[in-house]
Amino acid sequence: MYDVIVIGAGPTGCTAAKILAENGFRVLIAEKFKLPRYKSCSGQLIQKTLNLVEQYFGESTPYCVTCNPAENRGMIFTNDKGKEYRFEQPGLNVWRSSFDEWLARKAKQFGAELRDETSVLYCKEENDTVTVTFNGKSVYTEQARFVVDCEGVVGALKRKLLNNAPNYITTFQTYNQGSIDLDYHYFYAYLQPNFSEYDAWFNVKDGHLVLGVSVKDTSKIYHYYQNFIAYMREHHRLHIEKQIKTDKWLMPHILPGCKIDYGVGRVLFAGEIAGFLNPMGEGISAGMESGYCAAQAIMQHFDNLEMVYSDYKEKAKPLHNYMKRQWNFVAKIADIFSEMELN
Ligand SMILES: Cc1cc2nc3c(=O)[nH]c(=O)nc-3n(C[C@H](O)[C@H](O)[C@H](O)COP(=O)(O)OP(=O)(O)OC[C@H]3O[C@@H](n4cnc5c(N)ncnc54)[C@H](O)[C@@H]3O)c2cc1C
């Protein structure tokens, strides 16, 4: 019998597990893939994320999880009218596989039990206990008083529990050898409606030029991607010598008001699966902070489910308000996000 089973060893799950384990709770983290696992991500750790790593894990993000250039100096947004907004802020450029594996190792060091290559198939609640069905080397069950579901965007388990249809944005990015006249130390986001239905972006990882677009309608991906490449050729002397790889992923489609699903019964949601995500896909800090809030609420009200929820919501309120302010800001600078504007 565990106190808490955490689903998913991303930044959200590792934070929740570390905090609970360090405070004496018996915690199991189940991760579907073998670690280190691949996660499509630009891997930009903004200052807020770096601060949260120090605050929650007691040390700085190590250099060994970074890629070249390790230092990120900020973000440059170009809005739909071609106006540039520069946000200078020191950050790091990491490989998510290495960063997330490092977080998982930390959670383990603080006492969490980690099982990778282990999927959670289902959760069933009975008499203050959740029975979790796993698929690892075999199908088996474990029990816990709480589950923190941090399974990330796809949310197969959440869909089974809530029986609802998710709302996704599809991302597509390519890794290329070549050259461009942009500064490799910045993350560039483009909000012009002819490049994407959301945002298009450029950044560099270990010498690879990464170019991506995101859409609501997947049939339009290549059309937008071609428009974006043509623009980058014309305006930034993009020259692609060789395409190394492509990847497609999903992001939650955040709607006006930034609704959050906090959980169902003894299964709390945190991170992307709950709806915590900042504009332009900056979701690591939101994941970590929500994982921390969920863990704190469980720790403080272990025997009172109602209080766990009210406290989780209360603790996550500043994060939720921060998200709303950020989405409001992008709505003000680009028509493509105008639907997000709050009155
Ligand atoms: C193209 C792209 C670029 C991005 N760039 C950035 C960026 O630069 N900076 C930033 O801050 N954010 C970025 N994001 C967002 C960021 O990646 C996510 O918000 C963040 O990873 C969410 O963390 P999480 O822990 O909630 O979920 P995840 O990181 O997705 O972790 C969930 C984990 O759960 C596991 N899992 C899923 N289902 C199960 C199951 N049934 N059983 C067991 N395990 C399961 C998964 O394998 C995964 O390891 C980007 C997203 C995309 C798509």
The ligand as a MOL file (V3000), in Angstrom:
LIG
                    3D

  0  0  0     0  0            999 V3000
M  V30 BEGIN CTAB
M  V30 COUNTS 53 58 0 0 0
M  V30 BEGIN ATOM
M  V30 1 C 7.0800 21.2870 -29.3780 0
M  V30 2 C 7.0100 21.6730 -27.9110 0
M  V30 3 C 7.9330 22.5660 -27.3910 0
M  V30 4 C 7.8910 22.9120 -26.0410 0
M  V30 5 N 8.8680 23.7500 -25.5660 0
M  V30 6 C 8.8890 24.0710 -24.2530 0
M  V30 7 C 9.9430 24.8650 -23.7160 0
M  V30 8 O 10.8600 25.2670 -24.4250 0
M  V30 9 N 9.9130 25.1810 -22.4000 0
M  V30 10 C 8.8980 24.7390 -21.5840 0
M  V30 11 O 8.8850 25.0970 -20.3940 0
M  V30 12 N 7.9020 23.9480 -22.0610 0
M  V30 13 C 7.8820 23.5950 -23.3660 0
M  V30 14 N 6.8860 22.7730 -23.8540 0
M  V30 15 C 5.8290 22.3160 -22.9390 0
M  V30 16 C 6.3750 21.2290 -22.0140 0
M  V30 17 O 7.0310 20.2400 -22.7800 0
M  V30 18 C 5.2290 20.5920 -21.2210 0
M  V30 19 O 4.3530 21.5870 -20.7440 0
M  V30 20 C 5.7770 19.7940 -20.0380 0
M  V30 21 O 6.5720 18.7270 -20.4890 0
M  V30 22 C 4.6230 19.2500 -19.1990 0
M  V30 23 O 5.1730 18.4880 -18.1730 0
M  V30 24 P 4.3610 17.2600 -17.5640 0
M  V30 25 O 5.2590 16.6610 -16.5320 0
M  V30 26 O 3.0010 17.7170 -17.1670 0
M  V30 27 O 4.1690 16.2280 -18.7900 0
M  V30 28 P 5.2950 15.4390 -19.6170 0
M  V30 29 O 6.5630 16.1430 -19.5890 0
M  V30 30 O 4.6760 15.1350 -20.9310 0
M  V30 31 O 5.4630 14.0960 -18.7860 0
M  V30 32 C 4.4210 13.1490 -18.7190 0
M  V30 33 C 5.0460 11.7800 -18.5200 0
M  V30 34 O 4.0060 10.8270 -18.2690 0
M  V30 35 C 4.2780 9.6250 -18.9800 0
M  V30 36 N 3.0090 8.9200 -19.1730 0
M  V30 37 C 2.0070 9.2460 -20.0190 0
M  V30 38 N 0.9820 8.3710 -19.8880 0
M  V30 39 C 1.3570 7.4870 -18.9310 0
M  V30 40 C 0.7410 6.3400 -18.3590 0
M  V30 41 N -0.4980 5.9420 -18.7200 0
M  V30 42 N 1.4230 5.6540 -17.4240 0
M  V30 43 C 2.6790 6.0290 -17.0260 0
M  V30 44 N 3.3040 7.1110 -17.5490 0
M  V30 45 C 2.6510 7.8250 -18.4690 0
M  V30 46 C 4.9120 10.1350 -20.2700 0
M  V30 47 O 5.6640 9.1360 -20.9080 0
M  V30 48 C 5.7780 11.2980 -19.7560 0
M  V30 49 O 7.0750 10.8720 -19.4100 0
M  V30 50 C 6.8940 22.3900 -25.2020 0
M  V30 51 C 5.9420 21.4990 -25.7120 0
M  V30 52 C 6.0100 21.1190 -27.0480 0
M  V30 53 C 5.0050 20.1320 -27.5860 0
M  V30 END ATOM
M  V30 BEGIN BOND
M  V30 1 1 1 2
M  V30 2 1 2 3
M  V30 3 2 2 52
M  V30 4 2 3 4
M  V30 5 1 4 5
M  V30 6 1 4 50
M  V30 7 2 5 6
M  V30 8 1 6 7
M  V30 9 1 6 13
M  V30 10 2 7 8
M  V30 11 1 7 9
M  V30 12 1 9 10
M  V30 13 2 10 11
M  V30 14 1 10 12
M  V30 15 2 12 13
M  V30 16 1 13 14
M  V30 17 1 14 15
M  V30 18 1 14 50
M  V30 19 1 15 16
M  V30 20 1 16 17
M  V30 21 1 16 18
M  V30 22 1 18 19
M  V30 23 1 18 20
M  V30 24 1 20 21
M  V30 25 1 20 22
M  V30 26 1 22 23
M  V30 27 1 23 24
M  V30 28 2 24 25
M  V30 29 1 24 26
M  V30 30 1 24 27
M  V30 31 1 27 28
M  V30 32 2 28 29
M  V30 33 1 28 30
M  V30 34 1 28 31
M  V30 35 1 31 32
M  V30 36 1 32 33
M  V30 37 1 33 34
M  V30 38 1 33 48
M  V30 39 1 34 35
M  V30 40 1 35 36
M  V30 41 1 35 46
M  V30 42 1 36 37
M  V30 43 1 36 45
M  V30 44 2 37 38
M  V30 45 1 38 39
M  V30 46 1 39 40
M  V30 47 2 39 45
M  V30 48 1 40 41
M  V30 49 2 40 42
M  V30 50 1 42 43
M  V30 51 2 43 44
M  V30 52 1 44 45
M  V30 53 1 46 47
M  V30 54 1 46 48
M  V30 55 1 48 49
M  V30 56 2 50 51
M  V30 57 1 51 52
M  V30 58 1 52 53
M  V30 END BOND
M  V30 END CTAB
M  END
